[in-house]
Amino acid sequence: MTESQAERHLPPALRELRIPMIAAPLFIISVPELVIAQCKAGIVGSFPALNAREAEGEPPLLEAWLSQISEALDRHNQDNPDHPAAPFAVNQIVHRSNTRLERDLEICTKHKVPIWITSLGARVEVNEAAHSCGGVVLHDVINNTFARKAIDKGADGLVAVAAGAGGHAGQQSPLALIREIREWFDGPLALSGAIATGEALLAARAMGADFGYVGSPFIATDEANADVGYKDMIVDSGAEDIVYSSLFTGVWGNYLRGSVEAAGMDPDNLPQADASSMNFSSGSSKPKAWKTIWGSGQGIGAIKSVGPAASIVDRIAGEYTRAGTRLAAEFGG
């Protein structure tokens, strides 16, 4: 645990990480195999509860996933007491159209999920459910107004989703967003937005964030539940290949230009959609018509190949350490 983290009095679940990094929950892509690999590598792994979708009449798949993850991490910790796994997180979409929310909250409470990431609306009852089992709640926000509302409703910390983040993303510069939040909030704060290198992670810390929130690099991993073409497009693309649009979910987000073109659309002339088109009742964040539209953040220029999730963490950890050492030397530290 670093000195700055200790000074911010982070909850225990967020202290003992290899590097200050949280893997973002990726729709469809984040599955138990990826989460387990991320946690074993020393960072918080996460997945959206809605990724665990079972056929009608079958037992809740979410319950099975939570057992699988917990048991795998327990075995790892028993075999590696000197290098324990980081805790995992479950992302809850709290939008009113998510008809599974109440059931999923009960399951996560039963399994004592240590970290809860909430999205698309701050709700007191969700925070209370997390706290009832000792969980920590991080709510993702795109501006300072939403940040204040989330904390007022009982969230423990925040994920500042700035410009350049994959999937649903804000438009504000991280320089402005982090500064405004830190003027009044000294609790756990993660930054999302094109963080794909150790240098970017160090910059996030320098701005005042406790953690980097990293998603897109993990799409191009062996454990990710993503189409081979999706992984290859991540490797082959860069920041200029990202399109910002509200068409596909009703919420503004970043997507791979190549996937939009493959769907027969002009990425530079996409119509807008409004928030009323959001619907999570079927466990999906976008209509089936857009299932081949692939989300991505602007930091993917750093991704050069497909490989194990642990290799992503290793690379970023090495870059983070070297960048810190270099800056310390320059500043005479």
C-alpha positions as CSV (number, residue, x, y, z in Angstrom):
1,M,0.0,0.0,0.0
2,T,1.4,3.4,-0.9
3,E,1.6,6.3,1.5
4,S,-0.9,8.4,-0.5
5,Q,-3.4,5.5,-0.4
6,A,-3.0,5.2,3.4
7,E,-3.6,8.9,3.8
8,R,-6.9,8.7,2.0
9,H,-8.0,5.9,4.4
10,L,-9.1,3.5,1.7
11,P,-11.3,0.6,2.9
12,P,-9.3,-2.6,3.4
13,A,-10.7,-4.2,0.2
14,L,-8.9,-1.6,-1.8
15,R,-5.6,-1.4,-0.1
16,E,-3.6,-4.5,-0.8
17,L,-3.2,-4.3,-4.6
18,R,-0.1,-5.0,-6.6
19,I,-0.6,-1.8,-8.4
20,P,-3.4,0.8,-8.0
21,M,-5.6,-0.6,-10.8
22,I,-9.2,-1.8,-11.2
23,A,-10.2,-3.8,-14.2
24,A,-13.4,-2.3,-15.7
25,P,-16.5,-4.5,-16.1
26,L,-16.9,-5.2,-19.8
27,F,-20.3,-6.1,-21.2
28,I,-20.3,-9.7,-22.5
29,I,-16.5,-9.8,-22.4
30,S,-15.9,-10.1,-18.6
31,V,-16.5,-13.7,-17.5
32,P,-15.1,-15.6,-14.5
33,E,-12.0,-16.8,-16.3
34,L,-11.0,-13.2,-17.0
35,V,-11.9,-11.9,-13.5
36,I,-9.9,-14.7,-11.8
37,A,-6.9,-14.0,-14.0
38,Q,-7.0,-10.3,-13.1
39,C,-7.4,-10.9,-9.4
40,K,-4.5,-13.4,-9.4
41,A,-2.4,-10.9,-11.2
42,G,-2.9,-8.5,-8.3
43,I,-5.6,-6.0,-9.4
44,V,-9.3,-5.8,-8.8
45,G,-11.1,-7.9,-11.4
46,S,-14.8,-7.2,-12.2
47,F,-17.8,-8.2,-14.3
48,P,-21.3,-6.9,-14.9
49,A,-23.9,-9.0,-13.1
50,L,-26.0,-8.9,-16.4
51,N,-23.2,-10.9,-18.1
52,A,-24.4,-14.0,-16.2
53,R,-27.5,-14.8,-18.3
54,E,-29.2,-18.1,-18.0
55,A,-32.0,-19.6,-20.0
56,E,-35.6,-19.3,-18.6
57,G,-36.2,-21.8,-15.8
58,E,-32.6,-22.4,-15.1
59,P,-30.9,-21.5,-11.7
60,P,-29.3,-18.1,-11.6
61,L,-26.0,-18.2,-13.4
62,L,-24.8,-15.3,-11.3
63,E,-24.8,-17.5,-8.2
64,A,-22.6,-20.1,-10.0
65,W,-20.2,-17.4,-11.2
66,L,-19.7,-16.0,-7.8
67,S,-19.0,-19.4,-6.3
68,Q,-16.6,-20.2,-9.1
69,I,-14.7,-16.9,-8.6
70,S,-14.6,-17.1,-4.8
71,E,-13.5,-20.8,-4.8
72,A,-10.7,-20.2,-7.3
73,L,-9.3,-17.2,-5.4
74,D,-9.5,-19.0,-2.1
75,R,-7.5,-21.9,-3.6
76,H,-5.0,-19.4,-5.0
77,N,-4.6,-17.7,-1.6
78,Q,-4.1,-21.0,0.2
79,D,-1.4,-22.0,-2.3
80,N,0.2,-18.5,-2.5
81,P,0.0,-17.0,1.0
82,D,2.7,-14.5,0.2
83,H,1.0,-13.3,-3.0
84,P,-2.7,-13.3,-2.4
85,A,-5.2,-12.5,-5.1
86,A,-6.9,-9.1,-5.1
87,P,-10.6,-8.9,-4.4
88,F,-13.2,-8.9,-7.1
89,A,-16.1,-6.6,-8.0
90,V,-19.5,-6.9,-9.5
91,N,-21.1,-4.2,-11.6
92,Q,-24.8,-3.5,-11.1
93,I,-26.7,-1.6,-13.7
94,V,-29.2,0.2,-11.5
95,H,-31.3,1.8,-14.3
96,R,-35.0,1.2,-13.6
97,S,-35.4,-1.0,-16.7
98,N,-33.1,-3.6,-15.2
99,T,-35.8,-6.1,-14.0
100,R,-33.1,-8.4,-12.6
101,L,-31.7,-5.9,-10.2
102,E,-33.5,-7.0,-7.0
103,R,-32.7,-10.6,-7.6
104,D,-29.0,-9.9,-8.3
105,L,-28.7,-7.7,-5.2
106,E,-29.9,-10.6,-3.1
107,I,-27.4,-13.0,-4.7
108,C,-24.5,-10.6,-4.3
109,T,-25.4,-9.9,-0.7
110,K,-25.6,-13.6,0.0
111,H,-22.2,-14.2,-1.4
112,K,-20.7,-11.1,0.4
113,V,-19.3,-9.5,-2.8
114,P,-16.5,-7.3,-1.5
115,I,-16.7,-4.5,-4.1
116,W,-19.8,-3.2,-5.9
117,I,-19.6,-1.0,-8.9
118,T,-22.9,0.8,-9.8
119,S,-23.8,2.4,-13.0
120,L,-26.6,4.5,-14.6
121,G,-28.2,5.9,-11.5
122,A,-27.4,6.2,-7.8
123,R,-29.8,4.4,-5.6
124,V,-29.8,4.3,-1.8
125,E,-31.2,0.8,-1.5
126,V,-28.4,-0.6,-3.6
127,N,-25.8,1.0,-1.4
128,E,-27.6,-0.3,1.7
129,A,-27.6,-3.8,0.3
130,A,-23.8,-3.7,-0.4
131,H,-23.1,-2.3,3.1
132,S,-25.3,-4.9,4.7
133,C,-22.7,-7.6,3.8
134,G,-19.6,-5.4,4.2
135,G,-19.3,-4.4,0.6
136,V,-17.7,-1.2,-0.7
137,V,-19.6,0.8,-3.4
138,L,-17.9,2.6,-6.2
139,H,-20.3,4.6,-8.5
140,D,-19.3,5.6,-11.9
141,V,-20.0,9.2,-12.9
142,I,-19.3,11.5,-15.9
143,N,-19.4,14.9,-14.1
144,N,-19.1,16.6,-10.7
145,T,-22.9,16.9,-10.3
146,F,-23.5,13.2,-10.6
147,A,-20.5,12.6,-8.3
148,R,-22.1,14.6,-5.5
149,K,-25.4,12.9,-5.9
150,A,-23.8,9.5,-5.7
151,I,-22.0,10.3,-2.4
152,D,-25.1,11.9,-1.0
153,K,-27.0,8.6,-1.6
154,G,-24.4,6.5,0.2
155,A,-21.7,5.4,-2.3
156,D,-18.3,5.0,-0.7
157,G,-16.3,6.0,-3.7
158,L,-16.4,7.1,-7.3
159,V,-15.2,6.1,-10.8
160,A,-14.7,9.3,-12.8
161,V,-15.4,8.3,-16.4
162,A,-13.7,10.9,-18.5
163,A,-13.2,11.5,-22.2
164,G,-11.6,8.6,-24.0
165,A,-13.1,5.8,-21.9
166,G,-14.4,2.7,-23.6
167,G,-18.1,2.0,-23.8
168,H,-20.3,4.6,-22.0
169,A,-18.1,7.6,-21.5
170,G,-18.2,11.2,-20.6
171,Q,-16.8,14.2,-22.5
172,Q,-14.8,16.0,-19.8
173,S,-11.1,16.1,-19.6
174,P,-9.7,14.0,-16.8
175,L,-7.7,17.0,-15.7
176,A,-10.9,19.0,-15.0
177,L,-13.1,16.1,-13.7
178,I,-10.6,14.8,-11.1
179,R,-9.8,18.3,-9.9
180,E,-13.4,19.3,-9.4
181,I,-14.2,16.0,-7.5
182,R,-11.1,16.3,-5.3
183,E,-12.1,19.8,-4.2
184,W,-14.7,18.3,-1.9
185,F,-14.2,14.5,-1.9
186,D,-11.3,12.7,-0.3
187,G,-12.6,9.1,-0.5
188,P,-11.8,6.3,-3.0
189,L,-11.6,7.6,-6.5
190,A,-10.7,5.8,-9.7
191,L,-10.2,7.4,-13.1
192,S,-11.4,5.9,-16.4
193,G,-10.4,7.1,-19.8
194,A,-7.6,5.8,-22.1
195,I,-5.5,4.3,-19.3
196,A,-3.7,1.5,-21.0
197,T,0.0,2.1,-19.9
198,G,1.9,2.5,-16.7
199,E,2.6,6.1,-17.6
200,A,-1.1,6.8,-17.9
201,L,-1.7,5.1,-14.5
202,L,1.0,7.2,-12.9
203,A,-0.6,10.4,-14.5
204,A,-4.0,9.4,-13.0
205,R,-2.4,9.1,-9.6
206,A,-0.6,12.5,-10.0
207,M,-3.9,14.1,-10.8
208,G,-5.4,12.9,-7.6
209,A,-7.0,9.6,-8.4
210,D,-6.3,6.6,-6.2
211,F,-6.7,4.0,-9.0
212,G,-6.7,3.7,-12.8
213,Y,-9.8,2.0,-14.2
214,V,-8.6,-0.1,-17.1
215,G,-11.0,-1.9,-19.6
216,S,-10.1,-2.0,-23.3
217,P,-6.7,-3.6,-23.0
218,F,-8.4,-6.7,-21.5
219,I,-10.5,-7.2,-24.5
220,A,-7.4,-8.5,-26.4
221,T,-6.7,-11.3,-23.9
222,D,-7.0,-15.0,-24.0
223,E,-9.5,-15.1,-21.2
224,A,-11.8,-12.5,-22.6
225,N,-15.2,-13.6,-24.0
226,A,-14.8,-11.7,-27.2
227,D,-14.9,-12.5,-30.9
228,V,-11.5,-13.1,-32.5
229,G,-12.2,-10.3,-34.9
230,Y,-12.9,-8.0,-32.0
231,K,-9.6,-8.8,-30.3
232,D,-7.7,-8.4,-33.6
233,M,-9.4,-5.0,-34.3
234,I,-8.3,-3.8,-30.8
235,V,-4.7,-4.7,-31.7
236,D,-4.9,-3.1,-35.1
237,S,-6.6,0.1,-34.1
238,G,-5.6,3.4,-32.4
239,A,-7.2,6.5,-30.9
240,E,-8.3,7.9,-34.3
241,D,-10.3,4.7,-34.9
242,I,-12.7,5.5,-32.0
243,V,-16.2,6.9,-32.7
244,Y,-18.3,8.7,-30.1
245,S,-22.1,8.0,-30.5
246,S,-25.3,7.7,-28.6
247,L,-27.0,5.6,-31.4
248,F,-26.3,2.1,-30.1
249,T,-27.6,2.3,-26.4
250,G,-29.1,5.7,-25.9
251,V,-26.1,6.7,-23.8
252,W,-23.0,8.4,-25.4
253,G,-20.1,6.0,-25.7
254,N,-17.0,5.1,-27.6
255,Y,-16.9,2.4,-30.3
256,L,-14.5,0.9,-32.9
257,R,-14.9,2.6,-36.2
258,G,-14.2,-0.6,-38.1
259,S,-17.1,-2.4,-36.4
260,V,-19.5,0.5,-37.3
261,E,-18.3,0.4,-41.0
262,A,-18.7,-3.4,-41.0
263,A,-22.3,-2.9,-40.0
264,G,-22.9,-0.8,-43.1
265,M,-23.0,2.6,-41.5
266,D,-21.0,5.8,-41.9
267,P,-19.1,6.4,-38.6
268,D,-19.0,10.1,-39.4
269,N,-22.7,10.5,-40.0
270,L,-24.5,8.5,-37.3
271,P,-27.9,9.7,-36.0
272,Q,-28.4,10.4,-32.3
273,A,-30.6,8.4,-29.9
274,D,-32.0,9.7,-26.6
275,A,-31.8,8.1,-23.2
276,S,-35.4,6.8,-23.5
277,S,-34.0,4.0,-25.8
278,M,-32.1,2.4,-22.9
279,N,-33.6,-0.9,-21.8
280,F,-31.9,-3.5,-19.6
281,S,-34.9,-5.7,-19.1
282,S,-33.5,-8.5,-21.2
283,G,-30.1,-8.4,-19.6
284,S,-28.6,-6.5,-22.5
285,S,-27.3,-2.9,-22.8
286,K,-27.9,-2.6,-26.5
287,P,-30.4,-4.0,-29.1
288,K,-29.5,-7.2,-30.9
289,A,-29.2,-5.2,-34.1
290,W,-26.0,-3.7,-32.7
291,K,-24.4,-6.8,-31.2
292,T,-21.5,-6.5,-33.6
293,I,-20.8,-2.9,-32.7
294,W,-17.7,-3.1,-30.5
295,G,-16.9,-0.7,-27.7
296,S,-13.4,0.5,-27.0
297,G,-11.5,3.3,-25.4
298,Q,-8.9,5.6,-27.0
299,G,-5.9,4.0,-25.3
300,I,-5.7,0.9,-27.5
301,G,-2.7,2.1,-29.4
302,A,-0.7,0.5,-26.6
303,I,-2.1,-2.9,-27.3
304,K,0.2,-4.8,-29.7
305,S,-0.9,-8.4,-29.5
306,V,-3.4,-10.8,-27.9
307,G,-2.2,-12.7,-24.8
308,P,-2.9,-13.6,-21.2
309,A,-4.6,-11.0,-19.0
310,A,-1.6,-11.3,-16.6
311,S,0.7,-10.0,-19.3
312,I,-1.3,-6.8,-19.4
313,V,-0.9,-6.3,-15.7
314,D,2.8,-7.2,-15.8
315,R,3.4,-4.7,-18.6
316,I,1.5,-1.9,-16.9
317,A,3.2,-2.6,-13.6
318,G,6.6,-2.4,-15.1
319,E,5.9,0.8,-16.9
320,Y,4.3,2.3,-13.8
321,T,7.4,1.5,-11.7
322,R,9.8,2.8,-14.3
323,A,7.9,6.0,-14.9
324,G,7.8,6.7,-11.2
325,T,11.5,6.1,-10.8
326,R,12.3,8.3,-13.8
327,L,10.2,11.2,-12.4
328,A,11.6,10.8,-8.9
329,A,15.1,11.1,-10.3
330,E,14.1,14.2,-12.3
331,F,12.6,15.8,-9.3
332,G,15.5,14.8,-7.1
333,G,13.5,12.4,-5.0
